[in-house]
């Protein structure tokens, strides 16, 4: 597959993962040095693999991101989950509680802040 084909496939997966939020996410990616590698490898190769569902992958990424204590990155993942209907309100409420015991209070709080920001973002998209 050519680089252009991998790029296009990667962008298709980005849209599937993040829905309408993908445009703002991609705009932010222009600031990082590995945009092509992210789109062409992480999305075109890894997120495209069928063994795990999109929701399974999302939960793993949310957990890993919670360990980093990055509400900004959590917001992107959770907004995609909300827009794609992958997680219910009840499930979103349980995520920080579960992560409290695996990642600590600070990271669970960051997860909670990211979830709140994602809900606000998703609400504006649904308009």
SULKAGI-V65616 format. One record per residue. N is the residue number from 1. RES is the residue in three letters. PSI is psi in whole degrees, 0 to 359 (NA if undefined). BURIAL is b if it has 16 or more other C-alpha atoms within 10 Angstrom, else e. D_FIRST is the distance of its C-alpha to the first C-alpha in Angstrom with 1 decimal. Layout:
N_RES_PSI_BURIAL_D_FIRST ; N_RES_PSI_BURIAL_D_FIRST
This chain:
1_UNK_133_e_0.0 ; 2_UNK_164_e_3.8 ; 3_UNK_321_e_6.7 ; 4_UNK_319_e_8.2 ; 5_UNK_318_e_6.0 ; 6_UNK_320_b_6.4 ; 7_UNK_311_b_9.9 ; 8_UNK_318_e_10.7 ; 9_UNK_317_b_10.0 ; 10_UNK_317_b_11.9 ; 11_UNK_323_b_14.6 ; 12_UNK_318_b_15.0 ; 13_UNK_320_b_15.7 ; 14_UNK_314_b_18.0 ; 15_UNK_321_b_19.9 ; 16_UNK_322_b_20.2 ; 17_UNK_316_b_21.5 ; 18_UNK_353_b_23.8 ; 19_UNK_218_b_24.7 ; 20_UNK_343_b_26.8 ; 21_UNK_350_b_27.1 ; 22_UNK_329_b_23.4 ; 23_UNK_316_e_24.5 ; 24_UNK_326_e_27.1 ; 25_UNK_316_e_24.9 ; 26_UNK_325_e_22.2 ; 27_UNK_320_e_25.1 ; 28_UNK_334_e_26.3 ; 29_UNK_340_e_23.0 ; 30_UNK_344_e_23.4 ; 31_UNK_349_e_26.2 ; 32_UNK_152_e_24.2 ; 33_UNK_349_e_22.5 ; 34_UNK_38_e_19.3 ; 35_UNK_311_b_18.0 ; 36_UNK_316_b_14.5 ; 37_UNK_322_e_14.4 ; 38_UNK_310_b_16.0 ; 39_UNK_313_b_13.9 ; 40_UNK_336_b_10.4 ; 41_UNK_302_b_11.9 ; 42_UNK_314_b_15.1 ; 43_UNK_309_b_14.3 ; 44_UNK_328_b_10.6 ; 45_UNK_307_e_11.1 ; 46_UNK_307_e_14.9 ; 47_UNK_336_b_16.5 ; 48_UNK_346_b_14.3 ; 49_UNK_141_e_15.6 ; 50_UNK_351_e_18.4 ; 51_UNK_321_e_21.1 ; 52_UNK_143_e_22.8 ; 53_UNK_164_e_23.7 ; 54_UNK_319_b_23.0 ; 55_UNK_317_b_26.8 ; 56_UNK_312_e_26.7 ; 57_UNK_317_e_24.0 ; 58_UNK_314_b_26.0 ; 59_UNK_320_b_29.2 ; 60_UNK_317_e_27.9 ; 61_UNK_320_b_26.7 ; 62_UNK_316_b_30.0 ; 63_UNK_314_b_31.9 ; 64_UNK_319_e_30.1 ; 65_UNK_325_b_30.6 ; 66_UNK_323_b_34.2 ; 67_UNK_335_b_34.7 ; 68_UNK_344_e_33.8 ; 69_UNK_37_b_36.4 ; 70_UNK_89_b_34.2 ; 71_UNK_332_b_35.3 ; 72_UNK_319_b_33.0 ; 73_UNK_325_b_29.9 ; 74_UNK_319_b_31.5 ; 75_UNK_316_b_32.3 ; 76_UNK_314_b_28.6 ; 77_UNK_315_b_27.9 ; 78_UNK_323_b_31.1 ; 79_UNK_318_b_30.8 ; 80_UNK_319_b_27.4 ; 81_UNK_320_b_29.2 ; 82_UNK_310_b_32.2 ; 83_UNK_323_b_30.3 ; 84_UNK_0_b_28.3 ; 85_UNK_31_e_31.5 ; 86_UNK_335_b_30.4 ; 87_UNK_136_b_33.6 ; 88_UNK_169_e_37.2 ; 89_UNK_317_e_39.9 ; 90_UNK_317_e_41.5 ; 91_UNK_318_e_38.4 ; 92_UNK_322_b_37.7 ; 93_UNK_329_e_41.4 ; 94_UNK_337_e_41.0 ; 95_UNK_309_b_38.1 ; 96_UNK_325_b_40.3 ; 97_UNK_314_b_43.0 ; 98_UNK_314_e_40.8 ; 99_UNK_338_b_39.2 ; 100_UNK_319_b_42.7 ; 101_UNK_346_e_43.4 ; 102_UNK_335_e_40.1 ; 103_UNK_355_b_39.4 ; 104_UNK_163_b_42.9 ; 105_UNK_319_e_44.7 ; 106_UNK_315_e_43.2 ; 107_UNK_325_b_39.6 ; 108_UNK_323_b_40.7 ; 109_UNK_320_b_42.4 ; 110_UNK_320_b_39.2 ; 111_UNK_314_b_37.3 ; 112_UNK_315_b_40.1 ; 113_UNK_319_b_40.0 ; 114_UNK_321_b_36.2 ; 115_UNK_316_b_36.8 ; 116_UNK_317_b_39.6 ; 117_UNK_321_b_37.5 ; 118_UNK_320_b_34.7 ; 119_UNK_317_b_37.3 ; 120_UNK_318_e_38.6 ; 121_UNK_314_b_35.2 ; 122_UNK_324_b_34.4 ; 123_UNK_323_e_37.9 ; 124_UNK_329_e_37.3 ; 125_UNK_323_e_34.1 ; 126_UNK_339_e_36.0 ; 127_UNK_NA_e_38.7
